[in-house]
Amino acid sequence: MGQKGSNENVNDLLREFYPKQTNLSKVIQKELRKKLEFINNSPRKCLNWKIPIEVFLHEVSHLG
């Protein structure tokens, strides 16, 4: 899946918490941060059921 598809999937996940009409600028920052942290720490099918930071750290460890 391309980057655009992945971004759209994350947007869909965010919309599970906040309907499309929700003005995210009016959402309490702490609440929004908590929801985004949950999304960012969820395993992704496109990453072989790993979480994004896991894949990132694995890739970075192979750079040096």
MOPAC internal coordinates of N, CA, C and O (Angstrom, degrees):
PM7 1SCF
backbone

  N    0.0000 0     0.00 0     0.00 0    0    0    0
  C    1.4455 1     0.00 0     0.00 0    1    0    0
  C    1.5238 1   108.26 1     0.00 0    2    1    0
  O    1.2310 1   120.33 1   -40.81 1    3    2    1
  N    1.2946 1   116.98 1   139.19 1    3    2    1
  C    1.4519 1   121.51 1  -179.38 1    5    3    2
  C    1.5120 1   112.00 1   -77.90 1    6    5    3
  O    1.2310 1   121.87 1    -6.50 1    7    6    5
  N    1.3321 1   114.02 1   173.50 1    7    6    5
  C    1.4581 1   119.95 1  -178.49 1    9    7    6
  C    1.5338 1   111.37 1   -62.48 1   10    9    7
  O    1.2310 1   120.23 1   141.16 1   11   10    9
  N    1.3289 1   117.16 1   -38.84 1   11   10    9
  C    1.4614 1   120.39 1  -179.60 1   13   11   10
  C    1.5329 1   110.21 1   -62.38 1   14   13   11
  O    1.2310 1   120.05 1   135.52 1   15   14   13
  N    1.3104 1   117.50 1   -44.48 1   15   14   13
  C    1.4597 1   121.34 1   179.04 1   17   15   14
  C    1.5169 1   111.81 1   -62.33 1   18   17   15
  O    1.2310 1   120.49 1   139.60 1   19   18   17
  N    1.3300 1   116.66 1   -40.40 1   19   18   17
  C    1.4640 1   120.92 1   178.63 1   21   19   18
  C    1.5203 1   110.73 1   -64.51 1   22   21   19
  O    1.2310 1   120.39 1   137.53 1   23   22   21
  N    1.3394 1   116.86 1   -42.47 1   23   22   21
  C    1.4674 1   120.62 1   178.30 1   25   23   22
  C    1.5237 1   110.83 1   -62.80 1   26   25   23
  O    1.2310 1   120.32 1   139.30 1   27   26   25
  N    1.3070 1   117.00 1   -40.70 1   27   26   25
  C    1.4647 1   120.67 1   178.84 1   29   27   26
  C    1.5207 1   110.84 1   -64.56 1   30   29   27
  O    1.2310 1   120.32 1   142.49 1   31   30   29
  N    1.3374 1   116.98 1   -37.51 1   31   30   29
  C    1.4619 1   120.26 1   178.10 1   33   31   30
  C    1.5242 1   111.11 1   -65.30 1   34   33   31
  O    1.2310 1   120.20 1   139.58 1   35   34   33
  N    1.3304 1   117.22 1   -40.42 1   35   34   33
  C    1.4633 1   120.70 1   177.92 1   37   35   34
  C    1.5227 1   109.71 1   -65.16 1   38   37   35
  O    1.2310 1   120.25 1   139.16 1   39   38   37
  N    1.3302 1   117.12 1   -40.84 1   39   38   37
  C    1.4677 1   120.46 1   176.77 1   41   39   38
  C    1.5262 1   110.63 1   -60.50 1   42   41   39
  O    1.2310 1   120.50 1   139.31 1   43   42   41
  N    1.3273 1   116.66 1   -40.69 1   43   42   41
  C    1.4695 1   120.38 1   177.79 1   45   43   42
  C    1.5287 1   110.89 1   -62.81 1   46   45   43
  O    1.2310 1   120.28 1   140.22 1   47   46   45
  N    1.3263 1   117.07 1   -39.78 1   47   46   45
  C    1.4615 1   120.74 1   178.00 1   49   47   46
  C    1.5286 1   110.65 1   -63.34 1   50   49   47
  O    1.2310 1   120.83 1   138.52 1   51   50   49
  N    1.3245 1   116.02 1   -41.48 1   51   50   49
  C    1.4633 1   120.03 1   178.26 1   53   51   50
  C    1.5253 1   110.74 1   -63.96 1   54   53   51
  O    1.2310 1   120.52 1   144.11 1   55   54   53
  N    1.3301 1   116.62 1   -35.89 1   55   54   53
  C    1.4666 1   120.97 1   179.86 1   57   55   54
  C    1.5237 1   112.35 1   -69.81 1   58   57   55
  O    1.2310 1   119.90 1   163.97 1   59   58   57
  N    1.3402 1   117.80 1   -16.03 1   59   58   57
  C    1.4648 1   119.67 1   173.39 1   61   59   58
  C    1.5244 1   110.53 1   -67.20 1   62   61   59
  O    1.2310 1   120.90 1   150.78 1   63   62   61
  N    1.3367 1   115.89 1   -29.22 1   63   62   61
  C    1.4627 1   121.12 1   177.89 1   65   63   62
  C    1.5228 1   111.90 1   -89.95 1   66   65   63
  O    1.2310 1   120.81 1   144.62 1   67   66   65
  N    1.3293 1   116.06 1   -35.38 1   67   66   65
  C    1.4641 1   121.74 1  -175.64 1   69   67   66
  C    1.5241 1   109.46 1  -130.74 1   70   69   67
  O    1.2310 1   119.72 1   -62.88 1   71   70   69
  N    1.3279 1   118.13 1   117.12 1   71   70   69
  C    1.4674 1   120.45 1   178.22 1   73   71   70
  C    1.5324 1   111.65 1   -58.74 1   74   73   71
  O    1.2310 1   120.93 1   -20.52 1   75   74   73
  N    1.3164 1   115.82 1   159.48 1   75   74   73
  C    1.4613 1   121.73 1  -174.79 1   77   75   74
  C    1.5327 1   113.02 1   -54.90 1   78   77   75
  O    1.2310 1   119.48 1   148.30 1   79   78   77
  N    1.3138 1   118.60 1   -31.70 1   79   78   77
  C    1.4658 1   121.71 1  -177.55 1   81   79   78
  C    1.5284 1   112.29 1   -77.69 1   82   81   79
  O    1.2310 1   119.75 1   170.38 1   83   82   81
  N    1.3298 1   118.08 1    -9.62 1   83   82   81
  C    1.4541 1   121.09 1  -176.39 1   85   83   82
  C    1.5217 1   111.09 1   -66.73 1   86   85   83
  O    1.2310 1   121.12 1   -49.63 1   87   86   85
  N    1.3100 1   115.45 1   130.37 1   87   86   85
  C    1.4588 1   121.38 1   174.86 1   89   87   86
  C    1.5294 1   106.89 1   -84.78 1   90   89   87
  O    1.2310 1   120.52 1   -77.03 1   91   90   89
  N    1.3310 1   116.62 1   102.97 1   91   90   89
  C    1.4612 1   120.60 1  -174.66 1   93   91   90
  C    1.5262 1   112.24 1   -65.04 1   94   93   91
  O    1.2310 1   119.82 1   159.94 1   95   94   93
  N    1.3261 1   117.96 1   -20.06 1   95   94   93
  C    1.4637 1   119.81 1   178.05 1   97   95   94
  C    1.5296 1   111.13 1   -70.34 1   98   97   95
  O    1.2310 1   120.17 1   164.66 1   99   98   97
  N    1.3317 1   117.27 1   -15.34 1   99   98   97
  C    1.4667 1   121.10 1   179.19 1  101   99   98
  C    1.5282 1   112.63 1   -98.42 1  102  101   99
  O    1.2310 1   120.61 1   178.22 1  103  102  101
  N    1.3286 1   116.44 1    -1.78 1  103  102  101
  C    1.4641 1   120.53 1   178.97 1  105  103  102
  C    1.5301 1   108.08 1   -81.92 1  106  105  103
  O    1.2310 1   120.68 1   -41.06 1  107  106  105
  N    1.3210 1   116.31 1   138.94 1  107  106  105
  C    1.4640 1   121.19 1   178.23 1  109  107  106
  C    1.5306 1   108.88 1   -58.78 1  110  109  107
  O    1.2310 1   120.56 1   -52.25 1  111  110  109
  N    1.3316 1   116.54 1   127.75 1  111  110  109
  C    1.4645 1   121.97 1  -175.33 1  113  111  110
  C    1.5287 1   112.75 1   -55.63 1  114  113  111
  O    1.2310 1   120.36 1   138.85 1  115  114  113
  N    1.3178 1   116.93 1   -41.15 1  115  114  113
  C    1.4691 1   120.42 1  -179.43 1  117  115  114
  C    1.5263 1   110.33 1   -62.10 1  118  117  115
  O    1.2310 1   120.61 1   138.98 1  119  118  117
  N    1.3226 1   116.44 1   -41.02 1  119  118  117
  C    1.4668 1   121.61 1   179.10 1  121  119  118
  C    1.5308 1   110.75 1   -65.42 1  122  121  119
  O    1.2310 1   120.72 1   133.82 1  123  122  121
  N    1.3301 1   116.23 1   -46.18 1  123  122  121
  C    1.4588 1   121.04 1   179.91 1  125  123  122
  C    1.5304 1   110.62 1   -63.19 1  126  125  123
  O    1.2310 1   120.28 1   137.15 1  127  126  125
  N    1.3239 1   117.07 1   -42.85 1  127  126  125
  C    1.4604 1   121.49 1   178.95 1  129  127  126
  C    1.5289 1   110.99 1   -60.05 1  130  129  127
  O    1.2310 1   120.89 1   139.79 1  131  130  129
  N    1.3341 1   115.91 1   -40.21 1  131  130  129
  C    1.4688 1   120.83 1   179.91 1  133  131  130
  C    1.5288 1   111.05 1   -64.36 1  134  133  131
  O    1.2310 1   120.49 1   137.30 1  135  134  133
  N    1.3237 1   116.67 1   -42.70 1  135  134  133
  C    1.4764 1   121.04 1   178.94 1  137  135  134
  C    1.5333 1   110.60 1   -66.07 1  138  137  135
  O    1.2310 1   120.67 1   137.78 1  139  138  137
  N    1.3329 1   116.32 1   -42.22 1  139  138  137
  C    1.4664 1   119.82 1   180.00 1  141  139  138
  C    1.5313 1   111.13 1   -67.02 1  142  141  139
  O    1.2310 1   120.61 1   144.07 1  143  142  141
  N    1.3168 1   116.43 1   -35.93 1  143  142  141
  C    1.4635 1   120.02 1   176.84 1  145  143  142
  C    1.5316 1   110.14 1   -63.31 1  146  145  143
  O    1.2310 1   120.78 1   138.35 1  147  146  145
  N    1.3203 1   116.11 1   -41.65 1  147  146  145
  C    1.4664 1   120.50 1   177.23 1  149  147  146
  C    1.5303 1   110.33 1   -60.34 1  150  149  147
  O    1.2310 1   120.51 1   132.98 1  151  150  149
  N    1.3306 1   116.64 1   -47.02 1  151  150  149
  C    1.4674 1   121.37 1  -179.83 1  153  151  150
  C    1.5244 1   110.38 1   -62.37 1  154  153  151
  O    1.2310 1   120.24 1   133.84 1  155  154  153
  N    1.3351 1   117.14 1   -46.16 1  155  154  153
  C    1.4638 1   121.23 1  -176.68 1  157  155  154
  C    1.5196 1   113.02 1   -68.80 1  158  157  155
  O    1.2310 1   120.25 1   159.93 1  159  158  157
  N    1.3186 1   117.13 1   -20.07 1  159  158  157
  C    1.4652 1   120.57 1   179.09 1  161  159  158
  C    1.5174 1   112.78 1  -103.96 1  162  161  159
  O    1.2310 1   120.84 1  -161.88 1  163  162  161
  N    1.3138 1   115.99 1    18.12 1  163  162  161
  C    1.4614 1   120.85 1   177.33 1  165  163  162
  C    1.5248 1   109.76 1   -96.97 1  166  165  163
  O    1.2310 1   120.27 1   -43.16 1  167  166  165
  N    1.3287 1   117.08 1   136.84 1  167  166  165
  C    1.4728 1   119.62 1   177.19 1  169  167  166
  C    1.5303 1   111.23 1   -60.94 1  170  169  167
  O    1.2310 1   120.82 1   -34.02 1  171  170  169
  N    1.3314 1   116.04 1   145.98 1  171  170  169
  C    1.4605 1   121.41 1  -178.88 1  173  171  170
  C    1.5246 1   110.50 1  -120.02 1  174  173  171
  O    1.2310 1   121.08 1   -43.91 1  175  174  173
  N    1.3012 1   115.55 1   136.09 1  175  174  173
  C    1.4640 1   120.90 1   178.44 1  177  175  174
  C    1.5293 1   110.12 1   -58.31 1  178  177  175
  O    1.2310 1   120.58 1   136.99 1  179  178  177
  N    1.3444 1   116.49 1   -43.01 1  179  178  177
  C    1.4680 1   120.69 1  -177.48 1  181  179  178
  C    1.5306 1   112.26 1   -66.34 1  182  181  179
  O    1.2310 1   120.27 1   166.58 1  183  182  181
  N    1.3409 1   117.08 1   -13.42 1  183  182  181
  C    1.4678 1   121.63 1   177.65 1  185  183  182
  C    1.5247 1   110.85 1  -108.92 1  186  185  183
  O    1.2310 1   121.03 1  -156.30 1  187  186  185
  N    1.3132 1   115.63 1    23.70 1  187  186  185
  C    1.4703 1   121.14 1   179.67 1  189  187  186
  C    1.5262 1   110.84 1    61.66 1  190  189  187
  O    1.2310 1   121.03 1  -140.91 1  191  190  189
  N    1.3132 1   115.64 1    39.09 1  191  190  189
  C    1.4633 1   124.54 1   178.11 1  193  191  190
  C    1.5192 1   113.48 1    63.40 1  194  193  191
  O    1.2310 1   121.15 1  -150.27 1  195  194  193
  N    1.3367 1   115.41 1    29.73 1  195  194  193
  C    1.4646 1   121.09 1   173.30 1  197  195  194
  C    1.5244 1   107.39 1  -104.29 1  198  197  195
  O    1.2310 1   121.19 1   -17.10 1  199  198  197
  N    1.3314 1   115.33 1   162.90 1  199  198  197
  C    1.4586 1   118.58 1   175.90 1  201  199  198
  C    1.5358 1   108.27 1   -88.56 1  202  201  199
  O    1.2310 1   119.76 1   -27.66 1  203  202  201
  N    1.3312 1   118.06 1   152.34 1  203  202  201
  C    1.4625 1   121.25 1  -175.60 1  205  203  202
  C    1.5295 1   114.41 1   -53.04 1  206  205  203
  O    1.2310 1   119.33 1   136.33 1  207  206  205
  N    1.3290 1   118.89 1   -43.67 1  207  206  205
  C    1.4677 1   119.97 1  -178.05 1  209  207  206
  C    1.5204 1   111.48 1   -64.66 1  210  209  207
  O    1.2310 1   120.30 1   147.13 1  211  210  209
  N    1.3168 1   117.03 1   -32.87 1  211  210  209
  C    1.4652 1   122.06 1   178.00 1  213  211  210
  C    1.5283 1   110.25 1   -62.17 1  214  213  211
  O    1.2310 1   120.70 1   133.83 1  215  214  213
  N    1.3206 1   116.27 1   -46.17 1  215  214  213
  C    1.4642 1   121.65 1   179.55 1  217  215  214
  C    1.5249 1   110.10 1   -66.67 1  218  217  215
  O    1.2310 1   120.67 1   135.97 1  219  218  217
  N    1.3246 1   116.33 1   -44.03 1  219  218  217
  C    1.4591 1   120.97 1   179.85 1  221  219  218
  C    1.5313 1   111.19 1   -59.04 1  222  221  219
  O    1.2310 1   120.37 1   129.78 1  223  222  221
  N    1.3332 1   116.89 1   -50.22 1  223  222  221
  C    1.4596 1   120.23 1  -178.73 1  225  223  222
  C    1.5272 1   112.08 1   -63.44 1  226  225  223
  O    1.2310 1   120.53 1   144.17 1  227  226  225
  N    1.3150 1   116.60 1   -35.83 1  227  226  225
  C    1.4670 1   120.18 1   176.75 1  229  227  226
  C    1.5274 1   110.18 1   -62.93 1  230  229  227
  O    1.2310 1   120.45 1   134.16 1  231  230  229
  N    1.3325 1   116.74 1   -45.84 1  231  230  229
  C    1.4652 1   120.97 1  -179.94 1  233  231  230
  C    1.5272 1   111.60 1   -64.92 1  234  233  231
  O    1.2310 1   120.01 1   137.36 1  235  234  233
  N    1.3144 1   117.58 1   -42.64 1  235  234  233
  C    1.4576 1   122.00 1  -179.19 1  237  235  234
  C    1.5367 1   110.92 1   -65.44 1  238  237  235
  O    1.2310 1   120.40 1   144.84 1  239  238  237
  N    1.3182 1   116.83 1   -35.16 1  239  238  237
  C    1.4780 1   120.12 1  -178.73 1  241  239  238
  C    1.5298 1   111.16 1   -66.50 1  242  241  239
  O    1.2310 1   119.74 1   161.63 1  243  242  241
  N    1.3160 1   118.10 1   -18.37 1  243  242  241
  C    1.4570 1   121.55 1  -179.53 1  245  243  242
  C    1.5289 1   113.04 1   -97.38 1  246  245  243
  O    1.2310 1   119.49 1  -174.64 1  247  246  245
  N    1.3140 1   118.58 1     5.36 1  247  246  245
  C    1.4661 1   121.69 1  -178.14 1  249  247  246
  C    1.5230 1   112.70 1   -79.52 1  250  249  247
  O    1.2310 1   120.20 1   144.68 1  251  250  249
  N    1.3178 1   117.22 1   -35.32 1  251  250  249
  C    1.4500 1   120.70 1  -172.62 1  253  251  250
  C    1.4634 1   112.94 1   -85.68 1  254  253  251
  O    1.2310 1   120.10 1   180.00 1  255  254  253

